[in-house]
Structures are given as structure tokens and as C-alpha cells.
Amino acid sequence: MQHAPQGPLTGLRIVEISGLGPTPFTAQLFADMGAEVIRIARPNSAGAENHVLGMENDPLDRGRDVLELDLKNPEHHAIARRLILRADALIEGMRPGAMERLGLGPEDFPENPALVYGRMTGWGQNGPLAHRAGHDINYLALSGALGAIGTAETPVVPLNLVGDFGGGTMYLAFGMMTALWSARTSGRGQVVDAAITDGVASLLGMIHGMAGNGLWSDRRGENMIDGGIPWYGTYACADGGHMAIGPLEPKFWAELQRLMGFAEGELPDRADKTRWPALRAALAARFAEKTRDEWAAILEPSDACATPVLMLSEAVHHPHNVARGAYLEHEGMVQPAPAPKLSLTPGAIGPGSTRNRIPPEEALSRWQA
């Protein structure tokens, strides 16, 4: 019998309805911290939905086993219902109303009044677009985030980190934890309606604040942290690699200039916006004189706020990431380690595996009523 590792969430039982992107990531975060998660997946679905992306081994699937059920089959439906009645929480990412049509919606479990029902969608459970299809890029576009990221010429897609995983997973996980905390004292669970568009809007709080104070322009490439200022951005090096710099504070800016070999007063005054093109050109020319790694050796050990732009394959070997244990090998693949790091009850990858199909009797026996 598989058991979750000892962690801060040991004893927490979660049913995960197999889904794509933010829902398996949410389940992974809970499992990494010791919660026992059982995934319910369609029969012959490879135990996950991310096979549509061509992945046979997905880090988001780690730490829990799979119970394959056809939820439209009365016998399988009854098994799923019994399991959910024994759970503390449920995670699902279907379109609004889909779980209700299956008879497994939030109102279908009065015998488990403390159940926290975590719902992950792009548009939310209500609103004009609630029943429309969409993906990360669409949610970013509507929230205003995509329009703020990129060059002056075109928006740039920030992978699916900002939408699916930032505005989606992180807000679903946080919402579920707040609801679980509330249920400890009230005995009443609740529905967590996590919409990616809502989460991304929340992530943009500081940017809206800057805009409200007249410190943000809707024109990309003109703002402090969107690459608009010459001392916050990336520069190409002699070998085609890049360095990222961000010395916003004057003392860090002075350190960068010194280490790059600029004499005091040699660079155009950065307080004069009309001189920014000349300042950018001077920095670009100097960075082009050395390779990325040569500049990294000079700048990275300082407070110049300058770091090499690493590729994924390089990041896992960087000394800082190695010292932090940011990556580990699991099931023959290097992947991110559980995060964040807790001092007394650190997370760990559990023994479960979505490659492991468990029979209904085992799933039910794990969680005795």
C-alpha cells in the first residue's frame, strides 16, 4: 500500500479529477507537501491529460496514483462518490456544470459538509465567457497581462507561467488552503471558484497601482520593468548569449558601471530620458565585447544585479541552484524539487505514480470512513 510522505499536509486527503495544466500542478503541490492525493482518470487515458502535449513522463503527475473510472458508469460513479465522501477536498477543472451533470457537483455531497471543492477554469464559473473554450494565451489577453508584456512591436507570450500556473494553480492552491483552514473551525467546506483571468488580474495589482499613480504607460517598452529602461533588460554578448541586468537603485547602477569598465560620468545620464537610446547603445556595445560567461564571471559575484540568461539545461547545473537543491532526478528525469522549503516539515516527492493504476478496493481502503 502506498502512503504519502510525512510533510506539513500529512493526513490531508484530496481527490483529483484528471485534467490539464493548472489542475495537475495544484495536485502536485499538495502531494509534494504530504497530502495524499488520488487521481480519478478516464479508463485508458494514460492516467493523465497531458499526453495530448506528447509527454509520457510529466513532473506535474508525480506523487499520486491513478484510479481509472468511467464516471458515467453507475458502478464507477458510486465508487467515485464514496471516495469523495471520505476526502477533505476535491480538485477539478471541467467546464462549468460538467461535474453537476455527472451528479458529482458541490451540492451532491451533503454527507461531507466540510468538503472543500476546488474548481479551476480559465473564465470562472459565471460570466459571459464562462462556457467558452480557451487557453492560457486567451486568458492573458483578456486580463491585460499579454498586452503589457513584450516589445513595442508585439506582445510576447510568457510561456504559460503567468496564466495557467501563476493566476491559475497558485490561486487555486491558496484558495483551497484558506477554505480548508476555515473548515477546521466551522466544519463547513465551500467552493473555490479559481478563474485564471481573476488570478492574473490579481497578479497585476502592482502594475495597476503604478498606472493609477501615473507611472505606467500602456505602450509596451516604455516602462520601468517591461524592458523600457536601458538598465533593466537583456543584452547580447559576443558569443550570442545574453546577460540580464536590473540595477534599479543608484548604488547598484554605479557598481555595474564600475565593473563594466565605464569611468564615472562616461555614460549618458540615465535621468535624462532623451539620452536613453545613447545609453542603451553604449551598454550594448560594451556587452558585445565579451562572451556571456566572461561577463558572468565579472558581474555575477557582485551587487550589480547582473546575471547570465541561462537555458533550461544550464539552469539545473548552476551552482546556486545546485546548492539550493532546486532540482532533483525522479523517475529518470531531472525536474524541479518540491517548493517552498519548510524548516521542520519539508516537502518530498511521494511514492505514488500516475503510471500506477490502483483498483477501487485499494483506493477505498486507504481512506477508511
WOJOZI-V836990 format. One record per residue. RES is the residue in three letters. PSI is psi in whole degrees, -180 to 180 (* if undefined). OMEGA is omega in radians with two decimals (none if undefined). D_LAST is the distance of its C-alpha to the last C-alpha in Angstrom with 2 decimals. Layout:
BEGIN
res = (RES RES)
psi = (PSI PSI)
omega = (OMEGA OMEGA)
d_last = (D_LAST D_LAST)
END
This chain:
BEGIN
res = (MET GLN HIS ALA PRO GLN GLY PRO LEU THR GLY LEU ARG ILE VAL GLU ILE SER GLY LEU GLY PRO THR PRO PHE THR ALA GLN LEU PHE ALA ASP MET GLY ALA GLU VAL ILE ARG ILE ALA ARG PRO ASN SER ALA GLY ALA GLU ASN HIS VAL LEU GLY MET GLU ASN ASP PRO LEU ASP ARG GLY ARG ASP VAL LEU GLU LEU ASP LEU LYS ASN PRO GLU HIS HIS ALA ILE ALA ARG ARG LEU ILE LEU ARG ALA ASP ALA LEU ILE GLU GLY MET ARG PRO GLY ALA MET GLU ARG LEU GLY LEU GLY PRO GLU ASP PHE PRO GLU ASN PRO ALA LEU VAL TYR GLY ARG MET THR GLY TRP GLY GLN ASN GLY PRO LEU ALA HIS ARG ALA GLY HIS ASP ILE ASN TYR LEU ALA LEU SER GLY ALA LEU GLY ALA ILE GLY THR ALA GLU THR PRO VAL VAL PRO LEU ASN LEU VAL GLY ASP PHE GLY GLY GLY THR MET TYR LEU ALA PHE GLY MET MET THR ALA LEU TRP SER ALA ARG THR SER GLY ARG GLY GLN VAL VAL ASP ALA ALA ILE THR ASP GLY VAL ALA SER LEU LEU GLY MET ILE HIS GLY MET ALA GLY ASN GLY LEU TRP SER ASP ARG ARG GLY GLU ASN MET ILE ASP GLY GLY ILE PRO TRP TYR GLY THR TYR ALA CYS ALA ASP GLY GLY HIS MET ALA ILE GLY PRO LEU GLU PRO LYS PHE TRP ALA GLU LEU GLN ARG LEU MET GLY PHE ALA GLU GLY GLU LEU PRO ASP ARG ALA ASP LYS THR ARG TRP PRO ALA LEU ARG ALA ALA LEU ALA ALA ARG PHE ALA GLU LYS THR ARG ASP GLU TRP ALA ALA ILE LEU GLU PRO SER ASP ALA CYS ALA THR PRO VAL LEU MET LEU SER GLU ALA VAL HIS HIS PRO HIS ASN VAL ALA ARG GLY ALA TYR LEU GLU HIS GLU GLY MET VAL GLN PRO ALA PRO ALA PRO LYS LEU SER LEU THR PRO GLY ALA ILE GLY PRO GLY SER THR ARG ASN ARG ILE PRO PRO GLU GLU ALA LEU SER ARG TRP GLN ALA)
psi = (132 144 146 152 160 128 -179 -22 19 133 -14 130 127 132 128 123 121 134 -165 140 -106 -28 -46 -31 -41 -46 -39 -44 -43 -44 -41 -28 15 -7 148 115 131 124 133 121 156 145 139 29 12 13 -1 174 -15 -1 -19 -19 0 14 126 -26 105 123 -26 -15 2 158 8 156 170 133 114 120 142 103 -8 -8 123 -41 -44 -39 -42 -38 -45 -42 -42 -39 -44 -34 -22 -1 158 -30 161 144 127 152 31 168 154 132 -15 -44 -35 -41 -24 -4 24 30 176 -31 -1 9 56 -23 -13 71 -19 3 128 123 100 120 125 118 168 -44 -13 174 -13 170 162 -28 6 -35 10 149 158 167 176 -48 -34 -40 -38 -39 -45 -27 -14 -11 -43 -38 -19 -7 127 -164 175 -28 -38 148 153 130 120 57 -149 28 -40 -41 -77 -51 -30 -63 -20 -79 -49 -36 -32 -46 -44 -43 -40 -40 -38 -39 -38 -39 -44 -40 -23 -37 -33 -23 8 122 178 169 132 107 89 109 134 -39 -38 -44 -43 -38 -41 -41 -26 10 -46 -38 -41 -37 -42 -41 -41 -21 13 21 11 135 143 -7 116 149 17 7 168 -44 22 18 4 -33 143 -23 19 90 -161 150 139 144 179 -28 5 -9 178 152 143 131 148 45 77 -40 144 -40 -33 -35 -41 -39 -41 -46 -44 -48 -25 -2 17 131 155 127 -2 -38 151 147 121 -13 -15 102 -28 -19 0 -42 -41 -38 -44 -42 -39 -43 -43 -43 -40 -43 -32 -8 -20 163 166 -47 -31 -44 -38 -40 -31 -44 -35 -35 1 -176 29 -2 50 131 151 145 108 149 165 -43 -25 -35 -36 -19 -2 137 -36 -45 -35 -45 -34 -12 38 -22 155 171 129 130 42 14 137 132 165 142 163 140 152 178 125 141 -36 -38 71 154 164 150 125 171 -12 159 135 -6 -11 112 129 143 157 -40 -33 -43 -45 -34 -27 -39 85 140 *)
omega = (3.14 3.07 3.07 3.11 3.05 -3.12 -3.09 -3.13 3.10 -3.12 3.12 -3.10 -3.09 2.99 3.11 3.01 -3.00 -3.13 -3.03 2.96 -3.01 3.14 3.07 3.11 3.08 3.13 3.10 3.14 3.11 -3.13 3.13 -3.11 2.98 3.09 3.06 -3.09 3.01 3.13 2.99 -3.10 3.08 3.07 3.10 3.14 -3.08 3.05 -3.10 3.08 -3.06 3.04 3.11 3.10 3.11 -3.10 3.04 -3.14 -3.06 3.11 -3.13 -3.08 -2.99 2.93 3.07 -3.12 -3.04 3.00 -3.10 -3.11 2.97 -3.01 3.05 3.08 -3.06 -3.13 3.12 3.11 -3.13 3.11 3.12 -3.12 3.12 -3.12 -3.14 3.10 3.14 -3.07 3.01 -3.07 3.10 3.09 3.08 -3.10 3.12 3.07 -3.13 3.10 -3.08 3.14 3.09 3.14 3.08 -3.10 -3.12 3.12 -3.09 -3.10 -3.07 -3.10 -3.14 3.14 3.12 -3.01 -3.11 -3.09 3.03 -3.00 -3.09 -3.08 -3.12 3.06 3.08 -3.02 -3.09 -3.10 3.11 -3.09 -3.05 -3.08 -2.99 -3.06 -3.14 3.04 3.11 3.05 -3.05 -3.06 3.13 -3.13 3.08 -3.11 -3.08 -3.10 -3.09 -3.09 -3.10 3.13 -3.11 -3.05 3.09 -3.14 3.10 -3.07 -3.03 3.01 3.12 -3.11 -3.11 -2.99 3.04 -3.08 -3.05 -3.09 -3.08 -2.96 3.10 3.14 -3.12 -3.06 -3.03 3.13 3.06 -3.13 3.13 3.13 3.13 3.12 3.10 3.13 3.09 3.10 3.13 -3.11 3.13 -3.09 -3.07 -3.06 -3.09 3.04 3.12 3.13 3.04 -3.12 -3.10 3.08 3.14 3.13 3.09 -3.10 3.13 3.07 3.11 3.11 -3.12 -3.08 -3.12 -3.14 3.06 3.10 3.10 3.13 3.14 3.11 3.11 -3.07 -3.12 3.10 3.07 3.10 3.14 3.07 3.12 -3.01 -3.03 -3.02 3.08 -3.13 -3.09 -3.14 -3.04 -3.09 3.04 -3.09 -3.10 -3.14 3.12 3.14 -3.02 -3.08 -3.11 3.04 -3.10 2.97 3.07 3.13 3.13 -3.14 -3.09 -3.11 -3.10 -3.10 3.11 3.07 3.10 3.11 3.12 -3.13 -3.12 -3.08 3.10 3.05 3.09 3.07 3.13 3.14 -3.12 -3.13 3.06 -3.14 -3.09 3.08 -3.13 -3.06 3.14 -3.13 -3.08 3.10 3.13 3.12 3.13 -3.13 -3.14 3.11 -3.12 -3.14 -3.12 3.11 -3.12 -3.12 -3.10 3.08 3.11 -3.07 3.05 3.09 3.13 3.13 -3.13 -2.94 -3.01 -3.13 -3.04 3.03 -3.13 -3.12 -3.13 -3.10 3.06 3.05 -3.06 2.97 -3.09 -3.10 3.12 -3.05 -3.09 -3.10 -3.13 -3.07 3.14 3.13 3.09 -3.13 -3.13 -3.05 -3.07 -3.14 3.07 3.09 -3.13 -3.12 3.05 -3.11 3.06 -3.12 -3.13 3.08 3.07 -3.13 -0.05 -3.11 3.12 -3.02 -3.07 -3.09 -3.10 3.11 3.11 3.10 -3.11 -3.09 -3.11 3.13 3.13 3.01 -3.09 3.09 3.13 3.12 -3.12 -3.10 3.11 3.13 -3.11 -3.12 3.11 -3.10 3.11 -3.12 none)
d_last = (17.06 17.77 16.77 17.97 20.96 21.09 22.21 22.23 19.04 17.07 13.40 13.71 11.77 14.10 14.61 18.35 20.28 23.24 26.37 29.64 30.91 29.30 25.72 25.44 27.31 24.88 21.97 24.24 24.94 21.31 20.78 24.06 22.91 19.84 17.07 14.96 16.00 15.48 18.39 18.56 22.19 24.50 25.45 28.52 28.50 28.86 25.41 26.91 29.46 31.88 33.53 35.71 37.26 38.16 35.79 34.26 32.86 31.74 30.77 28.53 26.25 25.67 22.65 19.95 19.48 19.84 18.02 20.85 20.22 22.77 21.22 23.99 22.98 20.96 18.90 18.26 17.65 14.86 13.16 13.81 12.52 9.04 9.11 10.71 8.39 5.95 9.38 11.82 14.72 16.38 19.89 22.25 26.02 27.11 29.98 29.38 28.05 26.86 23.11 23.91 25.89 22.98 20.90 18.61 20.43 19.43 19.98 17.74 14.43 15.28 11.79 11.10 14.43 14.24 14.02 17.17 18.84 21.45 24.31 27.17 30.45 34.10 35.43 32.52 30.85 34.15 37.85 40.65 39.40 35.66 35.74 38.29 37.82 38.58 38.25 38.62 42.39 42.26 39.97 42.24 45.27 44.18 43.02 46.40 45.23 46.81 50.07 50.21 49.63 52.41 56.17 58.72 59.09 55.52 51.86 50.02 46.43 44.48 42.26 38.88 38.21 39.09 37.32 34.28 33.33 35.02 34.71 31.59 29.14 30.14 29.83 26.50 25.09 26.82 25.76 22.08 22.42 24.29 21.71 18.87 21.23 21.94 18.34 18.03 20.55 20.51 16.84 18.14 17.78 20.76 22.39 24.32 27.37 28.87 32.20 34.29 37.39 36.05 35.08 38.46 40.22 38.55 39.61 43.13 43.31 45.89 47.98 48.06 49.10 51.91 52.99 53.06 55.32 57.65 56.57 55.08 56.85 55.35 57.65 55.83 57.54 59.07 56.43 55.64 52.43 52.87 55.62 58.36 59.90 61.59 59.90 56.34 55.95 56.52 59.76 60.84 62.26 64.97 62.65 60.72 57.80 56.92 56.54 54.48 56.01 54.86 57.13 56.84 58.13 61.88 61.56 59.34 61.72 64.61 62.90 62.34 65.98 67.23 65.24 66.24 69.86 70.75 73.37 72.86 73.84 74.07 71.21 71.55 70.23 66.62 67.10 69.53 67.54 70.66 70.73 67.18 68.38 70.78 68.17 65.72 68.51 69.49 65.97 65.57 68.88 68.04 64.60 66.29 68.45 65.71 62.72 59.19 58.60 61.95 61.02 57.57 59.28 61.47 59.11 55.56 56.27 57.60 56.52 58.07 54.67 55.47 53.23 53.60 51.76 49.68 48.33 44.74 46.00 47.97 45.37 43.15 46.15 47.45 47.78 45.87 42.85 43.05 43.27 40.26 38.19 37.72 37.32 35.88 35.78 32.57 32.48 36.27 36.72 37.69 35.41 34.65 32.75 29.77 31.21 31.84 32.35 30.62 32.42 29.62 26.60 28.20 26.42 26.43 25.86 22.70 22.91 21.31 23.85 24.08 26.31 23.43 21.78 18.44 17.44 14.45 12.98 13.30 11.79 8.51 8.74 9.43 6.25 3.79 0.00)
END
